[in-house]
Amino acid sequence: MAHASGEYIKHHLSHWQLNLQTGSFNSDGGFWTLNVDTTMISLVLGFAFLGMMIWGARRLTVEQSSGFQNVLEIVYEFVANQVKETLCKRNAMIESIAFTIFVWVLLMNAMDLLPVDLFPMVASWFGVNAFRGVPTADLSLTFALSVSVFLLLMIYGIRYQGVGGYLRSFVAHPFPIWLFPVNLVLRIIEELAKPVSLALRLFGNLYAGELIFILIALLPWYGQWMLGVPWALFHILIIVLQSFVFMMLTIVYLNMVIESH
């Protein structure tokens, strides 16, 4: 029984992988391994989010707003207010970036509420042995998101401080410039800590949630309902909270770059 349970957990935590060097599936290529399931679901949700925004924008009215429009306006106003309260100056682009991050991460997190056997079962119909359905429970995706934020920090840093000012911030702070080796080391550690903490925080919470759902699925059917429903209700809070935290930290980091100027 323990062996069967272990195989079940291992199977549900395995990715559908593509070795980019050999072009073969389900073979580990190290760095050149692509998690196809994570890529597929994240892109589908991204395009679905984009389609919903285009559909809602084309039907945008002032006289008679629909329920969908009201939901979009509430979410956007919530995000925009967070940006306005955090940023030292108004920036419409950062509002759009924050809104995109919040909704996209929220959609990917929400995949954790679907039955754990759903994606593996559907994938087996097409001859795929393993398929994970929660993109944010994959460390490669959370690091990709955090690296994107890191690149945004560099772009906005150069935009507001200039190339010279941005490079000077690495060697002239927090100590005098003649201590630039110390400043450089401290600044590099500080900058690298931002994407690492972003990625690990989101991954850890969603991976733990996914693992608990898998463990609950091992119980008899009556135990699954008794524990699964309360955990799912509580997990909704985690899903929303982690999306909010990722968005807020992105705004805070961007504000630090802009405010330093």
C-alpha positions as CSV (number, residue, x, y, z in Angstrom):
1,M,0.0,0.0,0.0
2,A,2.8,2.4,0.9
3,H,4.6,1.5,-2.4
4,A,1.4,2.3,-4.3
5,S,0.9,5.6,-2.5
6,G,4.5,6.6,-3.2
7,E,4.0,5.8,-6.9
8,Y,0.8,7.8,-7.0
9,I,2.4,10.8,-5.4
10,K,5.5,10.6,-7.7
11,H,3.3,10.2,-10.8
12,H,1.2,13.3,-9.9
13,L,4.4,15.4,-9.2
14,S,6.0,14.4,-12.5
15,H,6.1,16.7,-15.5
16,W,5.5,16.0,-19.1
17,Q,9.0,16.9,-20.3
18,L,10.7,17.5,-23.7
19,N,14.4,17.2,-24.1
20,L,15.2,20.1,-26.4
21,Q,18.6,18.6,-27.4
22,T,17.2,15.3,-28.6
23,G,13.6,16.2,-29.3
24,S,12.3,13.3,-27.2
25,F,9.6,13.4,-24.6
26,N,10.0,12.2,-21.0
27,S,13.8,12.3,-21.0
28,D,15.8,14.5,-18.8
29,G,18.1,16.9,-20.7
30,G,19.1,18.9,-17.7
31,F,19.0,22.6,-18.4
32,W,17.6,21.9,-21.8
33,T,14.5,20.2,-20.5
34,L,11.2,21.9,-21.2
35,N,8.2,21.2,-18.9
36,V,5.6,21.0,-21.7
37,D,2.6,20.9,-19.3
38,T,3.6,24.0,-17.4
39,T,4.3,25.9,-20.7
40,M,1.1,24.8,-22.3
41,I,-1.2,25.7,-19.4
42,S,0.4,29.0,-18.6
43,L,0.2,30.0,-22.3
44,V,-3.4,28.9,-22.6
45,L,-4.3,30.9,-19.4
46,G,-2.3,33.9,-20.7
47,F,-4.1,33.9,-24.0
48,A,-7.5,33.3,-22.3
49,F,-6.8,36.3,-20.0
50,L,-5.8,38.4,-23.1
51,G,-9.0,37.3,-24.9
52,M,-11.2,38.2,-21.9
53,M,-9.6,41.7,-21.8
54,I,-10.1,42.3,-25.5
55,W,-13.7,41.0,-25.3
56,G,-14.5,43.1,-22.3
57,A,-12.9,46.2,-23.8
58,R,-14.9,46.0,-27.0
59,R,-18.1,45.8,-25.1
60,L,-17.2,48.5,-22.7
61,T,-20.1,50.9,-22.1
62,V,-20.9,53.7,-19.7
63,E,-24.6,53.6,-19.8
64,Q,-25.3,49.9,-19.1
65,S,-22.3,47.9,-17.8
66,S,-22.4,44.1,-17.7
67,G,-21.5,42.0,-14.8
68,F,-18.2,41.0,-16.4
69,Q,-17.3,44.6,-17.0
70,N,-18.1,45.4,-13.3
71,V,-15.8,42.6,-12.2
72,L,-13.0,43.9,-14.4
73,E,-13.4,47.4,-13.2
74,I,-13.4,46.3,-9.5
75,V,-10.2,44.3,-10.0
76,Y,-8.5,47.0,-12.0
77,E,-9.4,49.7,-9.6
78,F,-8.2,47.6,-6.7
79,V,-4.8,47.1,-8.4
80,A,-4.6,50.7,-9.6
81,N,-5.2,51.9,-6.0
82,Q,-2.4,49.7,-4.7
83,V,-0.1,51.1,-7.3
84,K,-1.1,54.7,-6.6
85,E,-0.6,54.2,-2.8
86,T,2.8,52.6,-3.3
87,L,4.5,54.4,-6.2
88,C,6.1,57.8,-5.6
89,K,4.7,59.0,-8.9
90,R,1.9,58.0,-11.3
91,N,2.8,55.5,-13.9
92,A,0.0,54.0,-16.1
93,M,2.4,51.3,-17.5
94,I,3.2,49.9,-14.1
95,E,-0.6,49.8,-13.3
96,S,-1.0,47.6,-16.4
97,I,2.0,45.5,-15.5
98,A,0.6,45.0,-11.9
99,F,-2.9,44.1,-13.2
100,T,-1.4,41.6,-15.7
101,I,0.7,40.0,-13.0
102,F,-2.1,39.7,-10.5
103,V,-4.7,38.2,-12.8
104,W,-2.3,35.9,-14.7
105,V,-0.8,34.5,-11.5
106,L,-4.3,34.2,-9.9
107,L,-5.5,32.2,-12.9
108,M,-2.5,29.9,-12.7
109,N,-2.8,29.5,-9.0
110,A,-6.5,28.7,-9.3
111,M,-5.7,25.5,-11.3
112,D,-4.8,24.0,-7.9
113,L,-8.6,23.9,-7.1
114,L,-9.3,21.4,-9.9
115,P,-9.3,17.7,-9.1
116,V,-5.7,16.3,-8.9
117,D,-6.6,13.4,-11.2
118,L,-8.2,15.5,-13.9
119,F,-5.2,16.5,-16.0
120,P,-3.3,13.1,-15.6
121,M,-6.5,11.3,-16.7
122,V,-7.1,13.5,-19.7
123,A,-3.4,13.3,-20.7
124,S,-3.5,9.5,-20.5
125,W,-6.2,9.5,-23.2
126,F,-3.6,11.0,-25.6
127,G,-0.8,8.7,-24.5
128,V,0.9,11.1,-22.1
129,N,2.2,9.4,-19.0
130,A,2.6,12.5,-16.7
131,F,0.9,15.9,-16.7
132,R,0.8,18.5,-13.9
133,G,-1.9,21.2,-14.0
134,V,-0.6,23.9,-11.7
135,P,2.0,26.1,-13.4
136,T,3.0,28.1,-10.3
137,A,3.9,24.8,-8.5
138,D,6.7,24.5,-11.0
139,L,9.9,26.2,-9.9
140,S,11.0,26.9,-13.5
141,L,7.9,29.0,-14.1
142,T,8.1,31.0,-10.9
143,F,11.7,31.8,-11.6
144,A,10.8,32.8,-15.1
145,L,8.2,35.3,-13.7
146,S,10.7,36.6,-11.1
147,V,13.5,37.0,-13.7
148,S,11.0,39.0,-15.8
149,V,10.4,41.3,-12.8
150,F,14.2,41.5,-12.4
151,L,14.6,42.7,-16.0
152,L,11.8,45.2,-15.5
153,L,13.8,46.6,-12.5
154,M,16.9,47.0,-14.7
155,I,14.8,48.7,-17.5
156,Y,13.2,51.2,-15.2
157,G,16.4,51.7,-13.3
158,I,18.2,52.8,-16.5
159,R,15.1,54.7,-17.7
160,Y,14.9,56.9,-14.5
161,Q,18.5,57.0,-13.5
162,G,20.3,56.8,-16.8
163,V,23.0,54.2,-17.6
164,G,25.6,56.1,-15.6
165,G,23.4,56.7,-12.6
166,Y,22.2,53.1,-12.6
167,L,25.7,51.7,-12.6
168,R,26.8,54.3,-10.0
169,S,24.2,53.0,-7.7
170,F,26.0,49.6,-7.6
171,V,29.3,51.1,-6.4
172,A,28.5,54.3,-4.5
173,H,25.8,53.0,-2.0
174,P,25.5,52.4,0.9
175,F,29.1,53.3,1.7
176,P,31.4,55.9,0.1
177,I,32.5,55.2,-3.4
178,W,36.1,54.3,-2.3
179,L,34.5,51.2,-0.8
180,F,33.0,50.2,-4.1
181,P,34.0,46.5,-3.9
182,V,32.0,46.2,-0.7
183,N,29.1,48.2,-2.2
184,L,29.2,46.1,-5.4
185,V,29.0,42.8,-3.5
186,L,26.2,44.0,-1.2
187,R,24.2,45.4,-4.2
188,I,24.6,42.2,-6.2
189,I,23.4,40.1,-3.3
190,E,20.4,42.5,-2.7
191,E,19.4,42.4,-6.4
192,L,19.7,38.6,-6.7
193,A,17.7,38.1,-3.5
194,K,14.6,39.8,-5.0
195,P,13.9,37.4,-7.8
196,V,15.0,34.4,-5.7
197,S,12.6,35.3,-2.9
198,L,9.7,36.1,-5.3
199,A,10.1,32.7,-7.1
200,L,10.6,30.6,-3.9
201,R,7.7,32.2,-2.0
202,L,5.2,31.6,-4.8
203,F,6.5,28.1,-5.6
204,G,6.6,26.9,-2.0
205,N,3.0,27.9,-1.2
206,L,1.5,26.4,-4.3
207,Y,3.7,23.3,-4.3
208,A,2.6,22.6,-0.7
209,G,-1.0,23.1,-1.6
210,E,-0.8,20.8,-4.5
211,L,0.9,18.1,-2.4
212,I,-1.8,18.3,0.3
213,F,-4.5,17.8,-2.3
214,I,-2.6,14.8,-3.6
215,L,-2.4,13.4,-0.1
216,I,-6.1,14.0,0.5
217,A,-6.8,12.1,-2.8
218,L,-5.2,9.0,-1.3
219,L,-7.9,8.9,1.4
220,P,-11.2,7.0,1.0
221,W,-14.0,9.0,-0.7
222,Y,-15.6,10.1,2.5
223,G,-12.3,11.3,3.9
224,Q,-11.6,13.2,0.7
225,W,-14.8,15.2,1.1
226,M,-14.3,15.8,4.8
227,L,-10.8,17.2,4.4
228,G,-10.8,18.3,0.7
229,V,-13.7,20.8,0.9
230,P,-12.3,22.7,4.0
231,W,-8.8,22.7,2.6
232,A,-10.1,24.0,-0.8
233,L,-12.0,26.8,0.8
234,F,-8.9,27.8,2.8
235,H,-6.7,27.4,-0.2
236,I,-8.7,30.0,-2.1
237,L,-7.3,32.5,0.4
238,I,-3.8,31.3,-0.3
239,I,-4.3,31.5,-4.0
240,V,-5.5,35.1,-3.9
241,L,-3.0,36.1,-1.2
242,Q,0.0,34.8,-3.1
243,S,-1.1,36.6,-6.3
244,F,-1.5,39.8,-4.3
245,V,1.9,39.4,-2.6
246,F,3.7,38.7,-5.9
247,M,2.1,41.8,-7.4
248,M,2.8,44.0,-4.4
249,L,6.4,43.1,-4.1
250,T,6.8,43.8,-7.8
251,I,5.3,47.3,-7.3
252,V,7.5,47.9,-4.2
253,Y,10.7,46.9,-6.0
254,L,9.8,49.2,-9.0
255,N,9.0,52.0,-6.6
256,M,12.5,51.6,-5.0
257,V,14.1,52.0,-8.4
258,I,12.0,55.1,-9.3
259,E,12.2,56.7,-5.9
260,S,16.0,56.4,-5.8
261,H,16.0,58.7,-8.8
